[in-house]
Amino acid sequence: MATQARSNIAISNDCTSNVFTPNVLITINAVDRTSAVQIESLRVNLNRNEEPDSAEFIINRDEGFTPSAGQTVEIGLGDADNLIFGGQIETLAYVREQSGQSPRFAVRCRDWSGLFNRRTVTWDYSGRTATDIALSILEFFTDGTFSDAAIDPGLATIDELLFVNETPTAAFTEM
């Protein structure tokens, strides 16, 4: 796991240099499953640009929980309000390290970009405000499950803006 210090998590002079012990919260379908996950197996890959983020971890089968592809996964540091990853379980594999041991689940997750980018944007938004453009892209070019809460209601007008077969992510980047 990468070492890092996050605001309100690590305090100066209160931790050893180059060591970070996270207070991780892992929810699957909105249920806290942190105790079922082998924390030392947790890997979160936060990528730049338009590459999808990913996460992987191992779940102990003895916890009485069986994950399945498509379930929602959220990973936070400290609490659920400090999310570092949100997405869905993409693949599962059984892992058995020793003979006679209960199998474990190796879980791989991918962020929401696949759902967000399912459609392409082809539209002339010239002369409209960036707020109206962003709201329109969310309404007409995504599946409708993404929140518009982070869109500033007072964004400026864009004189000329034409999208031709752009993903919503690329359209937001270009805007």
CORCORRA-V270965 format. One record per residue. N is the residue number from 0. RES is the residue in one letter. SS is DSSP state (alpha for helix, beta for strand, coil for the rest). OMEGA is omega in radians with two decimals (none if undefined). Layout:
BEGIN
n res ss omega
N RES SS OMEGA
N RES SS OMEGA
END
This chain:
BEGIN
n res ss omega
0 M coil -3.14
1 A coil 3.09
2 T coil -3.14
3 Q coil 3.00
4 A coil -3.12
5 R coil 3.14
6 S coil 3.13
7 N coil 3.12
8 I coil -3.13
9 A coil -3.11
10 I coil 3.12
11 S coil -3.13
12 N coil -3.12
13 D coil 3.12
14 C coil -3.13
15 T coil -3.13
16 S coil 3.08
17 N coil 3.11
18 V coil 3.13
19 F coil 3.08
20 T coil -3.04
21 P coil 2.95
22 N coil -2.97
23 V beta 3.00
24 L beta -3.13
25 I beta 3.08
26 T beta 3.05
27 I beta -3.02
28 N coil 3.06
29 A coil 3.08
30 V beta 3.14
31 D beta 3.14
32 R coil -3.10
33 T alpha -3.09
34 S alpha 3.13
35 A alpha -3.06
36 V beta 2.98
37 Q beta -3.02
38 I beta -3.14
39 E beta 3.12
40 S beta -3.06
41 L beta 3.06
42 R beta 3.07
43 V beta 3.13
44 N beta 3.12
45 L coil -3.02
46 N coil 3.11
47 R coil 3.09
48 N coil -3.07
49 E coil 3.07
50 E coil 3.12
51 P coil 3.03
52 D coil 3.13
53 S beta 3.08
54 A beta 3.05
55 E beta -3.13
56 F beta 3.12
57 I beta 3.10
58 I beta 3.06
59 N beta -3.12
60 R alpha -3.11
61 D alpha -3.10
62 E alpha 3.09
63 G coil -3.12
64 F coil 3.09
65 T coil 3.13
66 P coil 3.06
67 S coil -3.14
68 A coil 3.13
69 G coil 3.12
70 Q coil -3.13
71 T beta 3.10
72 V beta 3.03
73 E beta -3.13
74 I beta -3.13
75 G beta 3.04
76 L beta 3.13
77 G coil 3.11
78 D coil -3.06
79 A coil 3.14
80 D coil -3.13
81 N coil -3.08
82 L beta 3.00
83 I beta 3.13
84 F beta 3.00
85 G beta -3.13
86 G beta -3.11
87 Q beta 3.01
88 I beta -3.13
89 E beta -3.13
90 T beta 3.08
91 L beta 3.04
92 A beta 3.05
93 Y beta 3.11
94 V beta 3.07
95 R coil -3.07
96 E coil -3.14
97 Q coil 3.10
98 S coil 3.13
99 G coil 3.14
100 Q coil 3.08
101 S coil 3.12
102 P coil 3.08
103 R beta 3.13
104 F beta 2.98
105 A beta -3.01
106 V beta 3.03
107 R beta -3.08
108 C beta 3.07
109 R beta -3.11
110 D beta -3.04
111 W coil -3.04
112 S alpha 3.10
113 G alpha 3.09
114 L alpha -3.10
115 F alpha -3.03
116 N coil -3.10
117 R coil -3.13
118 R coil 3.08
119 T beta -3.10
120 V beta 3.00
121 T beta -3.04
122 W beta 3.06
123 D beta -3.12
124 Y coil -3.11
125 S coil 3.08
126 G coil 3.13
127 R beta 3.12
128 T beta 3.10
129 A alpha 3.08
130 T alpha -3.14
131 D alpha 3.14
132 I alpha -3.13
133 A alpha 3.13
134 L alpha 3.12
135 S alpha 3.13
136 I alpha 3.12
137 L alpha -3.07
138 E alpha -2.98
139 F alpha -3.03
140 F alpha 2.99
141 T coil -3.06
142 D coil 3.07
143 G coil -3.12
144 T coil -3.08
145 F coil -3.06
146 S coil 3.04
147 D coil -3.06
148 A coil -3.09
149 A coil -3.13
150 I coil 3.14
151 D coil -3.10
152 P coil -3.08
153 G coil -3.11
154 L coil -3.04
155 A coil 3.06
156 T beta 3.11
157 I beta -3.06
158 D coil -3.06
159 E coil -3.14
160 L coil -3.14
161 L beta 3.07
162 F beta 3.07
163 V beta 3.12
164 N beta 3.08
165 E beta 2.98
166 T beta 3.07
167 P alpha 3.10
168 T alpha 3.12
169 A alpha 3.11
170 A alpha 3.09
171 F alpha 3.13
172 T alpha -3.13
173 E alpha -3.13
174 M coil none
END
